[in-house]
Amino acid sequence: MTSRAYPRPSMRLLAPITSLRPRPWGRRGLVERLRLTIVSAGYALAAIPALPLAILVVVAVPLGLVAVGLLLALLVVPATAALIAVHRHVGGALLDEELRATYADTSDSSTVGRPVRWLRDGARWRDVGLLWFSATGGFVLSLVPVLLVAAPIVHLIGLAIDPSWVWVSLLAASGLGLVVWWFTTPALVRARAATERAILVGSRVAELERRVEEIAESRSETLDSSAAEVRRIERDLHDGAQARMAAVGMTVGLAETLLRTDPEGAAILLGEARQTTLDALDDLRSVVRGIHPPVLTDRGLAGGIEALALALPLPVTVSIDVAERLAAPLESAAYFAVAECLANTVKHSGATRAYVTGDLTAVRLRLVVGDDGTGGADEHGAGLTGVARRVGAFDGTLHVDSPPGGPTAVAVEIPCPT
């Protein structure tokens, strides 16, 4: 079952800023600036938790030699990471790129050793820098669009209460402020997001070093995955088609022996050999489909995923805007990533419906597989780890949003310059 996908409401509010120009005039431009003003108001409100967290982090450092400092760090640092994660999500959505966390791994550290590792982690200190920016300059920057659009309302109320020339002058001045609001709001909101990106990403050298490490790790995982895939194909051929063809040879040889003495028995054996040959062909087709499904060659990525969805036992909504043909390896990786996610949905989610959305821009292919199931999908489970490894070979990323109780949304992004 295929039809148009149902969008998620949060995606509209956090749509990317595509242009800083004052056009289009009219309703569309007004809605866009009101949307960005709401985002800017949210940015300004983020200063409320940012300031106390920034102060507590500074206080926790000198107190780290005593137990109260360690306890404070264990509370404040995770809270800071949670708040910064929201900033990453909002800023990444506005800039249409991913702002990933690059924290040092502390999974093997003790309760006492964890704060020490945090103290030496540059990414944690960049979080602190963002807290101070959010509470100071970022707050002022985000407050400007809100004040510009709110000023006429305040002055109009003041004029209604006290009809004097002062309020008339202020109302006229706020009209000019609306013009400024119209021209500057997209630039101000984008500047806030770009500044946060610069704070969180760090120096260009550090970013390049991190990318080299990721590419080296992805290359190693790809080689391991390729070797495992070759072994799987060899095993499938050996246990399937090869064994059946060997059986065909033995059956035909026996039929030749019986041909003169027992023609009827020979005919039966030849019939069995024919059926075994057909089974061997089915095995070969299955192996080929596991390498590159023929439907991708015939219908492309969108058609392949639609055909995949039709075979599932629950209704799946498919809306994929990928008109261009992609490179065969990339199409295959995207197809199998979606196939694995849908298989997980059928097996584990308890969903009554699912959806697949996708679009192709000048810089990346984005696919989202979601359902209305019970949630709790594990990003580090075997299935999703395999998906991450498959798209990682193309420098792609996997994001899982699956809170307990659902719903679940798994987003795959693969760089795809056209």
PyMOL commands that set and color helices and strands:
alter all, ss='L'
color gray80, all
select helices_A, chain A and resi 9-13+27-45+47-60+62-65+67-95+113-119+122-135+137-161+165-201+204-258+263-291+294-310+328-349+382-392
alter helices_A, ss='H'
color red, helices_A
select strands_A, chain A and resi 316-321+354-360+364-371+397-401+408-415
alter strands_A, ss='S'
color yellow, strands_A
deselect
rebuild
show_as cartoon
